[in-house]
């Protein structure tokens, strides 16, 4: 079978409502909505009161428009298919002067958001001068030739790095940029910079119209020190026990004899592995059977070996993720980022179950 991935739709919506807190939010739904399923997530977020969405994929943007004709859809990556942008009424990022001068003649009527590179330096303008040059050049054009500069944004790449100075530096650079532009008379309808970690640390920053939230909407804490009760996880990953075996001291099992007990042991062979999207580092920790934690001893492509005791029977379910075994717990233990663990899940081999469904299936 390869494991069962269960999502409680009602809890997903409640978590999103709590995370948004009644504020205007641009929900990040890139990469199949962190592998929750794009249509499922967009419709659930809409029910939670969210009206704006961000992705890096033009194909995903087109699909979002088909689900929600009235949504604001923002492309975080530069887009060169501007006819599609017009057809689907998308907002796009303006990443640089080079991009602007290459495409400005084709941008008429398109909604753009100027991007600031900041400390993260993934893409964007280096500072105010380039942005001002774009806005001043636009003033030289006829109205019908002008694009609509609707927003300005950046990404805080260090907001979840506690105990470091980088977040304060990048936040300061961003706020200085906004002040410089404001003093010069440049204002924007949409100002968005804060991811889940930044919002958790600072609340919404002055002058910002929207939050741009990702992982907190999906029920994971953006950093470990936050209370679990504020981020209820709607996702559970579990698998069946294929066989229970008794092995002798020194009797190896798993790929390359990866598990060799130092005494007689009882093991469960579980029907899930790294081929189903379970990260190898996740196997360095434990799983839950019957409300108790048991150590994972070996991970193979389609199976996992767990060291158990006599309390475990073959009919028991093995839980890898739940609200008792949270994704963000294993993020803190070094397995990988919340998004990395979610993004690895293999929807081709996992069975997906939606609780409290309303008929949306993917």
C-alpha positions as CSV (number, residue, x, y, z in Angstrom):
1,X,0.0,0.0,0.0
2,X,2.8,2.4,0.8
3,X,1.1,4.3,3.7
4,X,-2.0,6.4,4.2
5,X,-1.9,10.2,4.2
6,X,-5.0,11.6,6.0
7,X,-6.0,15.3,6.1
8,X,-8.8,16.6,8.2
9,X,-10.4,19.4,6.0
10,X,-12.3,21.0,8.9
11,X,-9.1,21.3,11.0
12,X,-7.2,22.5,8.0
13,X,-9.6,25.4,7.6
14,X,-9.7,26.2,11.3
15,X,-5.9,26.3,11.4
16,X,-5.8,28.6,8.4
17,X,-8.3,31.0,10.0
18,X,-6.3,31.1,13.3
19,X,-3.1,31.6,11.5
20,X,-4.5,34.5,9.4
21,X,-6.2,36.1,12.4
22,X,-8.6,38.0,10.2
23,X,-5.9,39.8,8.3
24,X,-5.4,40.1,4.6
25,X,-3.3,37.1,3.6
26,X,-1.6,36.0,0.4
27,X,-1.5,32.2,0.9
28,X,1.6,30.5,-0.6
29,X,0.4,27.4,-2.4
30,X,3.4,26.7,-4.5
31,X,4.5,23.1,-5.2
32,X,1.1,21.6,-5.1
33,X,0.3,23.6,-1.9
34,X,3.2,22.0,0.1
35,X,1.9,18.7,-1.2
36,X,-1.5,19.0,0.4
37,X,-3.1,19.3,-3.0
38,X,-3.5,22.6,-4.9
39,X,-7.3,22.4,-5.4
40,X,-7.9,21.1,-1.9
41,X,-5.8,23.9,-0.3
42,X,-7.1,26.8,-2.5
43,X,-10.8,25.9,-1.9
44,X,-10.2,25.3,1.8
45,X,-8.3,28.6,2.2
46,X,-11.1,30.4,0.4
47,X,-13.5,29.0,2.9
48,X,-11.2,30.3,5.6
49,X,-11.6,33.8,4.2
50,X,-8.3,34.0,2.2
51,X,-8.7,35.7,-1.2
52,X,-5.1,35.9,-2.5
53,X,-2.7,33.2,-3.5
54,X,1.0,33.0,-4.5
55,X,2.8,30.4,-6.5
56,X,5.9,30.0,-8.6
57,X,4.3,28.0,-11.4
58,X,2.3,29.4,-14.3
59,X,0.5,26.1,-14.6
60,X,-0.6,26.3,-11.0
61,X,-1.7,29.9,-11.4
62,X,-3.9,28.9,-14.3
63,X,-5.4,26.1,-12.2
64,X,-6.0,28.5,-9.3
65,X,-7.9,30.9,-11.6
66,X,-10.1,28.0,-12.7
67,X,-11.0,27.2,-9.1
68,X,-11.4,30.8,-7.9
69,X,-12.2,33.3,-10.7
70,X,-12.2,36.3,-8.3
71,X,-8.9,35.5,-6.5
72,X,-5.8,37.7,-6.6
73,X,-3.0,35.4,-7.9
74,X,0.6,36.5,-7.6
75,X,3.5,34.9,-9.4
76,X,6.6,35.0,-7.3
77,X,8.9,34.0,-10.1
78,X,9.5,36.2,-13.2
79,X,7.1,35.4,-16.0
80,X,7.9,35.7,-19.7
81,X,4.6,34.4,-21.1
82,X,2.8,37.8,-20.8
83,X,-0.1,36.8,-22.9
84,X,-1.0,34.1,-20.4
85,X,-0.6,36.7,-17.6
86,X,-3.2,38.8,-19.3
87,X,-5.5,35.9,-20.1
88,X,-5.5,34.7,-16.5
89,X,-5.4,38.2,-14.9
90,X,-2.3,37.5,-12.9
91,X,-0.1,39.8,-10.7
92,X,3.6,39.2,-11.5
93,X,6.9,40.1,-9.9
94,X,9.2,42.7,-11.3
95,X,12.7,41.4,-10.4
96,X,15.2,43.7,-12.0
97,X,15.9,46.6,-14.4
98,X,17.1,44.1,-17.0
99,X,13.8,42.3,-16.9
100,X,11.9,45.6,-17.1
101,X,13.8,47.0,-20.1
102,X,13.5,43.7,-21.9
103,X,9.7,43.4,-21.5
104,X,8.4,46.9,-20.7
105,X,6.8,47.3,-24.1
106,X,4.8,44.1,-23.5
107,X,3.8,44.9,-19.9
108,X,1.0,47.4,-20.7
109,X,-2.0,46.8,-18.4
110,X,-0.3,44.1,-16.3
111,X,-0.3,44.3,-12.5
112,X,3.3,44.1,-11.2
113,X,4.9,44.0,-7.8
114,X,8.5,45.4,-7.4
115,X,10.7,42.9,-5.7
116,X,13.5,43.8,-3.3
117,X,16.5,41.4,-3.1
118,X,17.3,42.2,0.5
119,X,19.7,40.0,2.5
120,X,18.3,36.8,1.0
121,X,19.4,37.8,-2.5
122,X,17.4,35.2,-4.3
123,X,16.2,37.8,-6.9
124,X,15.0,41.4,-6.9
125,X,16.2,45.0,-7.1
126,X,19.3,45.9,-5.0
127,X,17.7,49.1,-3.7
128,X,15.5,52.1,-4.3
129,X,17.4,53.6,-7.3
130,X,16.4,50.8,-9.7
131,X,12.8,50.8,-8.6
132,X,12.6,54.6,-9.0
133,X,14.1,54.4,-12.4
134,X,11.3,51.9,-13.4
135,X,8.6,54.1,-12.0
136,X,9.9,57.3,-13.6
137,X,10.3,55.6,-16.9
138,X,6.7,54.5,-16.7
139,X,5.6,58.2,-16.4
140,X,7.1,58.9,-19.8
141,X,4.7,56.4,-21.5
142,X,1.2,57.0,-22.6
143,X,-1.4,55.6,-20.2
144,X,-2.3,52.8,-22.5
145,X,1.3,51.7,-22.6
146,X,1.8,51.7,-18.8
147,X,1.9,48.7,-16.5
148,X,0.1,48.9,-13.2
149,X,2.6,49.0,-10.3
150,X,0.4,47.6,-7.7
151,X,2.7,46.2,-5.1
152,X,6.1,45.9,-3.5
153,X,7.5,42.8,-1.8
154,X,10.5,40.9,-0.4
155,X,11.3,37.6,1.3
156,X,12.7,37.4,4.8
157,X,15.0,34.4,4.4
158,X,16.3,34.5,8.0
159,X,13.1,35.0,10.0
160,X,13.2,31.5,11.4
161,X,16.9,31.7,12.4
162,X,16.6,32.6,16.1
163,X,19.7,33.8,17.9
164,X,21.1,35.3,14.7
165,X,21.3,39.0,13.7
166,X,20.4,38.4,10.0
167,X,16.7,38.8,10.4
168,X,17.0,42.1,12.2
169,X,19.4,43.2,9.4
170,X,17.1,42.2,6.5
171,X,14.0,43.6,8.2
172,X,15.9,46.9,8.7
173,X,17.0,47.0,5.1
174,X,13.4,46.5,4.0
175,X,11.9,49.1,6.3
176,X,14.6,51.6,5.2
177,X,13.7,51.0,1.6
178,X,10.0,51.6,2.2
179,X,10.7,54.8,4.1
180,X,13.0,56.1,1.3
181,X,10.4,55.4,-1.3
182,X,7.6,56.9,0.8
183,X,9.6,60.1,1.4
184,X,10.0,60.4,-2.4
185,X,6.3,60.0,-2.9
186,X,6.1,56.4,-4.0
187,X,3.4,54.3,-2.4
188,X,1.8,51.0,-3.2
189,X,-1.6,49.4,-2.8
190,X,-0.1,46.0,-1.7
191,X,2.9,45.7,0.5
192,X,3.9,42.2,1.5
193,X,7.1,40.8,3.0
194,X,6.2,38.7,6.1
195,X,6.3,35.0,6.0
196,X,5.0,32.8,8.9
197,X,8.1,33.2,11.0
198,X,8.3,37.0,10.6
199,X,4.7,37.4,11.5
200,X,5.1,35.2,14.6
201,X,8.0,37.3,15.8
202,X,6.7,40.8,15.0
203,X,3.0,40.8,14.2
204,X,2.2,42.7,11.0
205,X,4.7,45.4,10.3
206,X,3.7,49.1,10.0
207,X,2.6,50.0,6.5
208,X,2.1,46.4,5.3
209,X,-1.2,45.6,3.7
210,X,-0.9,41.8,3.5
211,X,0.9,38.9,5.2
212,X,2.3,36.3,2.8
213,X,2.0,33.1,4.8
214,X,3.1,29.6,4.0
215,X,3.8,26.9,6.5
216,X,1.8,28.3,9.4
217,X,-1.4,28.1,7.3
218,X,-0.7,24.3,7.0
219,X,-0.4,23.8,10.7
220,X,3.4,23.7,11.3
221,X,5.2,26.1,13.6
222,X,7.7,28.3,11.7
223,X,10.1,27.9,14.6
224,X,10.0,25.4,17.5
225,X,9.6,27.7,20.5
226,X,6.0,28.5,19.6
227,X,3.1,26.8,21.3
228,X,1.6,23.7,19.6
229,X,-1.9,24.8,20.4
230,X,-1.5,27.8,18.0
231,X,-0.7,25.5,15.1
232,X,-2.9,22.4,15.0
233,X,-1.7,20.0,12.3
234,X,-4.5,18.5,10.2
235,X,-2.2,15.9,8.5
236,X,-1.5,12.3,9.6
237,X,0.8,9.8,7.9
238,X,0.5,6.1,9.0
239,X,1.3,2.7,7.6
240,X,0.5,-1.0,8.2
241,X,2.6,-3.7,9.7
242,X,3.4,-6.3,7.1
243,X,5.0,-8.8,9.5
244,X,6.3,-9.1,13.0
245,X,9.4,-11.1,13.4
246,X,11.8,-12.2,16.2
247,X,15.5,-11.9,15.3
248,X,18.6,-13.1,17.2
249,X,21.5,-11.1,18.5
250,X,23.8,-10.2,15.6
251,X,21.2,-11.2,12.9
252,X,21.4,-8.4,10.4
253,X,18.4,-7.1,8.4
254,X,17.7,-4.2,6.1
255,X,19.8,-2.9,3.1
256,X,23.4,-3.7,3.6
257,X,22.7,-5.2,7.0
258,X,21.9,-1.7,8.3
259,X,20.3,-3.0,11.5
260,X,22.2,-5.5,13.7
261,X,20.7,-5.9,17.2
262,X,22.9,-6.4,20.2
263,X,20.5,-8.9,21.7
264,X,17.4,-10.9,20.8
265,X,14.8,-8.5,19.5
266,X,11.2,-8.3,18.2
267,X,10.8,-6.2,15.1
268,X,7.9,-4.9,12.9
269,X,8.3,-4.7,9.2
270,X,6.2,-1.7,8.1
271,X,4.8,-1.0,4.7
272,X,6.4,2.4,4.0
273,X,9.8,3.6,2.9
274,X,11.8,6.4,1.3
275,X,10.1,5.6,-2.0
276,X,6.9,6.8,-0.4
277,X,8.6,10.1,0.4
278,X,9.8,9.4,4.0
279,X,13.1,11.3,4.4
280,X,16.1,9.2,5.4
281,X,16.8,11.5,8.3
282,X,13.3,10.8,9.6
283,X,14.4,7.2,10.1
284,X,16.9,8.3,12.7
285,X,14.0,8.9,15.2
286,X,10.9,7.1,16.3
287,X,7.4,6.3,15.2
288,X,4.2,5.7,17.3
289,X,2.3,2.5,17.7
290,X,-0.6,2.2,20.1
291,X,0.2,5.6,21.6
292,X,3.8,4.6,22.5
293,X,7.0,5.6,20.7
294,X,9.3,2.9,19.2
295,X,12.6,3.4,17.4
296,X,13.0,3.1,13.7
297,X,16.0,1.0,12.9
298,X,16.2,0.7,9.2
299,X,14.6,2.4,6.2
300,X,14.3,0.8,2.7
301,X,12.6,1.9,-0.5
302,X,9.3,0.4,0.4
303,X,9.7,-0.9,3.9
304,X,10.8,0.2,7.4
305,X,12.0,-1.8,10.4
306,X,10.9,-0.8,13.8
307,X,12.1,-2.3,17.1
308,X,9.1,-3.2,19.2
309,X,8.0,-5.1,22.3
310,X,5.3,-7.6,23.1
311,X,2.6,-4.9,23.3
312,X,2.6,-4.5,19.6
313,X,0.4,-6.7,17.3
314,X,0.3,-7.0,13.5
315,X,-3.1,-5.2,13.4
316,X,-1.7,-2.0,15.0
317,X,-1.1,1.1,12.8
318,X,2.3,2.8,12.7
319,X,2.1,6.6,12.8
320,X,4.9,8.7,11.3
321,X,3.2,12.1,11.5
322,X,0.3,13.3,13.6
323,X,-0.4,16.0,16.2
324,X,1.5,13.8,18.6
325,X,4.4,13.4,16.2
326,X,4.4,16.8,14.6
327,X,6.3,17.6,11.4
328,X,7.8,20.6,13.2
329,X,9.1,18.4,16.0
330,X,11.3,16.6,13.5
331,X,12.3,19.8,11.8
332,X,13.7,20.9,15.2
333,X,15.5,17.5,15.4
334,X,17.3,18.2,12.1
335,X,15.3,15.9,9.7
336,X,14.6,18.8,7.3
337,X,12.5,21.9,7.0
338,X,8.8,21.6,7.4
339,X,8.3,22.2,3.7
340,X,11.1,19.7,2.9
341,X,9.3,16.9,4.8
342,X,6.0,17.7,3.2
343,X,7.4,18.2,-0.3
344,X,9.0,14.8,-0.3
345,X,5.8,12.9,0.1
346,X,5.0,10.7,-2.9
347,X,1.4,11.1,-3.9
348,X,1.8,8.3,-6.5
349,X,2.3,5.6,-3.8
350,X,0.5,7.0,-0.8
351,X,-3.2,6.5,-0.4
352,X,-4.8,9.9,0.3
353,X,-7.8,10.3,2.5
354,X,-9.7,13.6,3.2
355,X,-11.8,13.7,6.3
356,X,-14.9,16.0,6.3
357,X,-14.6,16.1,2.5
358,X,-16.8,18.2,0.3
359,X,-16.2,16.3,-2.9
360,X,-12.8,17.6,-4.0
361,X,-10.5,14.8,-5.0
362,X,-7.0,14.8,-6.5
